[in-house]
Amino acid sequence: MKANIKAISYYLPEAILSNDLINQEFPEWDIEKISSKTGINSRHISADDEFSSDMAVKAAEKLFSEHNIDKSTIDFLLFCTQSPDYFLPTTACIIQEKLGLNTTIGALDFNLGCSGFVYGLSLAKGLIAGGMANNVLLITSETYSKFIHPKDKSNKTIFGDAAAATLISSKAGFCSIGDFVFGTDGKGAENLIVKQGGMRFPVSNNNEDISDEFGNVRNDKNLFMNGTEIFNFTGEFVPKLTEAILEKSNLTKEDIDLFIFHQANKYMLNHLRKKIKIPEEKFFIAMQHCGNTVSSTIPIALYEAQKENRLVNCHNLILAGFGVGYSWAACNLIIE
């Protein structure tokens, strides 16, 4: 049984952190340099009392209203986040109640970052192919801003908060979901991490702020990213990932009409595009208005590509997510 993407919507919090505001706080951080290197002009920041489930609900409600979807037809909810409301209960259960979905549905959280949307598509396809569901609601939602130290200008510049909701169905949609390839290498776990907050390192109030050579301040309660190691990881593994999904799908680069990668930052994406030798017109970037929204970057980009008519006359698409974990995944989408 085919699994198809029927519709996507996304939600961005109201507060906007523009490059102008970052420059006001960090005058040494040149606006033009931020824009040209990251490809980001602004990012949205969740309110103090706004959490992943709140954003997830708003994204799902937009999906239902924008695409005239009857929520009673949803029979499984998948929720991808690394910033859950609680350790327990499962945030997906909270979302089910807030949305008023049937109590007969399945609902689960899964903890993945930048590869999360592609993994979610694979889980949804498996549920549909196995006859366990007909309409799967996949939601990605992150509030990374709550992990970032106020004086960590590097991470503040890159990350934004967002949620995206996608309906995957056994019924026809605008594209069908094809093959998948995956990868995991836990040796990179320490290069993108919030060290405190779990059972191994509970949150401590006795943390000392540390400043790196670039003036970024953080402590073990905050998001740490070793940008150099993450860049090296993507340069090594993403070209192999692209080759692997093309081989799995019996396709060549020339067969692909559009590539949509995790929207990490413009510099990294252009480096990967050139290394893999993807023509610029076949490579889609859409992050200038929202930044790196982790697991929501690919569905946001896919939504924007459809909105800008970039999917017209397209037949084969490649999606690729990669980052925190290390974790990576890719799939092909087919537009009939």
C-alpha positions in Angstrom: 0.0 0.0 0.0 1.3 3.4 -1.0 1.9 6.1 1.6 1.4 9.7 0.3 2.0 13.2 1.7 -1.4 14.9 1.4 -0.7 18.3 3.1 1.8 20.3 5.2 1.3 23.4 7.3 3.6 25.1 9.8 3.5 27.5 12.7 6.0 30.2 13.8 5.9 31.9 17.2 4.9 35.5 17.3 8.2 37.0 18.6 10.9 37.7 16.0 14.6 38.0 16.5 15.9 39.9 13.5 19.5 40.4 12.5 19.1 44.1 13.5 18.2 43.0 17.1 21.2 40.6 17.3 23.5 43.4 16.0 22.1 45.8 18.7 22.9 43.2 21.4 26.3 42.2 19.9 27.6 45.2 17.9 30.7 43.2 16.8 28.4 40.8 15.0 28.0 42.4 11.5 24.5 42.2 10.0 25.7 41.7 6.5 28.0 38.9 7.6 25.2 37.2 9.5 22.9 37.3 6.5 25.5 36.3 3.9 27.0 33.4 5.8 23.9 31.9 7.5 21.3 32.8 4.9 19.1 33.9 7.8 17.5 37.4 8.2 15.2 36.6 11.2 14.1 33.7 13.4 11.0 33.2 15.6 11.3 32.7 19.3 8.7 30.9 21.5 7.1 32.8 24.3 8.1 32.1 27.9 4.8 30.2 28.4 4.8 28.6 25.0 6.1 25.0 24.7 6.5 22.3 22.1 2.9 20.9 22.6 1.4 24.4 22.2 3.2 25.0 18.9 2.4 21.5 17.7 -1.3 22.1 18.3 -1.2 25.4 16.4 0.5 23.8 13.5 -2.0 20.9 13.4 -4.9 23.3 13.6 -3.5 25.2 10.7 -3.2 22.0 8.8 -6.8 21.0 9.4 -8.2 24.5 8.5 -5.9 25.3 5.5 -6.4 21.9 3.9 -10.0 21.2 5.0 -9.0 18.0 6.9 -11.4 16.2 9.1 -9.5 15.5 12.3 -11.7 12.5 13.1 -9.9 10.6 10.2 -6.6 10.8 12.0 -5.7 7.3 13.4 -2.1 7.8 14.5 -0.1 10.7 15.8 3.7 10.8 15.6 5.5 13.6 17.5 9.1 14.4 16.9 10.8 16.7 19.5 13.9 17.1 21.6 12.2 19.7 23.8 9.2 17.8 25.3 6.8 19.4 27.8 7.7 16.8 30.4 9.9 13.7 30.8 6.6 11.9 31.2 3.8 11.7 30.2 4.4 11.4 26.5 3.8 14.8 24.8 1.9 13.2 22.0 -0.8 12.1 24.5 -1.1 15.8 25.6 -1.4 16.9 21.9 -4.1 14.3 21.3 -6.2 15.7 24.1 -5.6 19.3 23.1 -6.6 18.7 19.5 -9.6 16.6 20.4 -8.5 13.6 18.4 -10.2 10.2 18.8 -9.1 8.2 21.8 -8.8 5.2 19.5 -5.6 6.6 17.9 -2.0 5.5 18.5 0.3 8.3 19.7 4.0 8.4 20.5 7.0 10.7 20.8 10.3 10.1 19.2 13.5 12.0 20.1 15.4 13.1 17.0 16.7 16.4 15.7 17.6 17.4 12.2 16.9 13.9 10.7 13.6 13.7 12.5 11.2 14.6 9.7 12.6 11.9 7.3 12.5 9.3 10.1 8.9 10.3 10.8 8.0 9.8 7.2 9.5 6.3 7.4 7.5 5.5 10.5 4.3 6.8 8.9 4.9 4.8 5.8 5.5 1.6 7.8 2.3 2.1 9.8 0.3 2.5 6.5 2.1 -0.3 4.7 1.5 -2.6 7.6 -2.3 -1.9 7.7 -2.0 -0.3 11.1 -3.1 3.2 10.1 -4.6 5.1 7.1 -4.0 8.7 8.1 -0.9 9.6 10.1 -0.4 13.0 11.6 3.3 13.7 11.8 4.2 16.8 13.9 7.7 18.2 14.4 8.1 20.9 17.1 11.2 22.4 18.8 11.9 25.2 21.2 15.7 25.2 21.0 15.8 28.8 22.0 15.0 27.8 25.6 18.3 25.8 25.7 20.5 28.7 24.4 22.4 31.0 26.7 21.4 34.6 26.2 25.0 35.5 25.5 25.6 32.7 23.0 25.5 34.8 19.9 26.5 31.9 17.6 23.6 29.6 18.4 21.2 32.5 18.8 22.0 33.5 15.3 21.3 30.1 13.8 18.4 28.5 15.6 14.7 29.5 15.6 11.6 27.8 17.0 8.8 26.3 14.9 6.4 23.4 14.5 5.2 21.7 11.3 2.3 19.3 10.8 2.2 16.8 7.9 -0.6 14.4 6.9 0.6 11.1 5.5 -2.2 9.0 4.1 -3.0 5.8 2.2 -5.2 8.0 -0.1 -3.7 10.0 -2.9 -1.7 13.1 -2.1 0.6 15.5 -3.9 3.4 13.0 -3.7 4.1 9.4 -2.7 6.9 8.3 -0.4 9.5 6.1 -1.9 12.7 4.5 -0.5 14.8 5.3 2.6 18.3 5.1 3.8 19.5 5.7 7.4 22.7 6.2 9.3 23.8 6.6 13.0 27.1 7.4 14.6 26.9 8.0 18.3 30.5 9.0 18.6 29.4 12.5 17.6 26.9 12.8 20.4 29.0 15.3 22.4 29.4 17.7 19.5 25.7 18.8 19.7 24.3 18.4 23.1 22.5 19.8 26.1 24.4 18.0 28.7 22.3 18.6 31.8 18.6 17.8 32.2 18.5 14.0 31.9 19.1 11.3 34.4 22.9 11.1 33.9 23.4 14.8 34.6 20.4 16.4 36.4 20.0 20.1 36.2 22.3 22.0 38.6 22.1 25.6 39.7 25.8 25.6 40.4 27.0 26.0 36.8 29.8 28.3 35.9 29.5 30.2 32.6 32.3 29.5 30.1 33.3 31.8 27.2 34.9 30.3 24.1 37.5 32.1 21.9 34.7 33.7 19.9 33.0 35.2 22.9 30.1 32.8 23.1 28.9 32.1 26.6 27.3 28.9 27.8 27.2 26.4 30.6 26.1 22.7 30.9 22.4 23.6 31.0 22.7 25.2 27.5 23.0 24.0 24.0 26.6 23.3 22.9 27.5 22.9 19.3 31.0 22.2 18.0 30.5 23.9 14.7 33.7 22.6 13.2 33.0 19.0 14.0 29.4 19.2 12.7 30.6 20.8 9.5 33.2 18.0 9.0 30.6 15.4 9.7 28.2 16.7 7.1 31.0 17.0 4.6 31.9 13.4 5.0 28.5 11.7 5.4 26.0 13.7 3.4 27.6 13.1 0.0 27.5 9.3 0.9 23.9 9.6 2.0 23.0 11.2 -1.3 24.7 8.5 -3.3 23.0 5.8 -1.1 19.5 7.1 -1.6 20.0 7.5 -5.4 21.3 3.9 -5.6 18.4 2.6 -3.4 15.9 4.4 -5.6 17.5 3.3 -8.9 17.9 7.0 -9.8 20.8 9.3 -10.9 21.4 12.9 -9.9 20.1 13.9 -13.4 16.8 12.2 -12.6 16.2 14.4 -9.5 14.2 17.6 -10.1 14.7 19.1 -6.6 16.9 18.4 -3.6 15.7 19.6 -0.2 18.2 19.2 2.6 18.0 20.0 6.3 18.2 23.8 6.4 21.3 24.0 8.7 22.8 27.3 7.4 23.4 28.7 3.9 27.2 28.3 4.0 27.0 24.6 4.9 24.3 23.9 2.3 26.2 25.6 -0.5 29.3 23.7 0.5 27.4 20.4 0.3 25.7 21.4 -3.0 29.0 22.1 -4.7 30.7 19.0 -3.2 27.8 16.7 -4.4 27.7 18.7 -7.7 24.0 19.5 -7.6 23.0 22.3 -10.0 21.9 25.4 -8.1 18.5 25.5 -9.8 17.8 22.0 -8.4 18.7 22.9 -4.8 16.1 24.6 -2.6 16.9 26.8 0.4 14.1 28.4 2.5 15.3 29.5 5.9 15.8 33.3 5.7 12.6 34.0 7.5 12.8 31.4 10.3 16.4 30.1 10.7 17.4 26.5 11.5 14.2 25.0 13.0 15.8 21.5 13.5 13.2 18.8 12.7 10.9 21.3 11.1 13.3 22.7 8.4 12.5 20.1 5.7 8.7 20.3 6.0 8.8 24.1 6.0 11.1 24.1 2.9 8.8 21.5 1.2 5.8 23.8 2.0 7.6 26.8 0.6 8.7 25.0 -2.5 5.1 24.0 -3.2 3.9 27.6 -2.5 6.5 29.0 -4.9 5.5 26.5 -7.6 8.9 24.9 -7.5 7.2 21.4 -7.6 5.5 22.1 -10.9 6.8 19.7 -13.5 8.8 17.9 -10.8 8.7 14.1 -10.7 11.5 13.0 -8.3 12.6 14.8 -5.1 15.3 13.9 -2.6 14.9 14.8 1.1 17.9 14.5 3.4 18.2 15.2 7.1 21.4 15.1 9.2 22.8 16.4 12.4 22.5 15.9 16.2 23.2 12.3 17.3 24.9 11.9 14.8 21.9 10.8 12.9 21.1 11.0 9.2 18.4 9.8 6.8 17.2 10.4 3.3 14.2 9.4 1.1 12.8 10.0 -2.3 9.4 11.5 -3.1 7.6 10.8 -6.3 5.1 13.3 -7.8 2.9 11.5 -10.3 
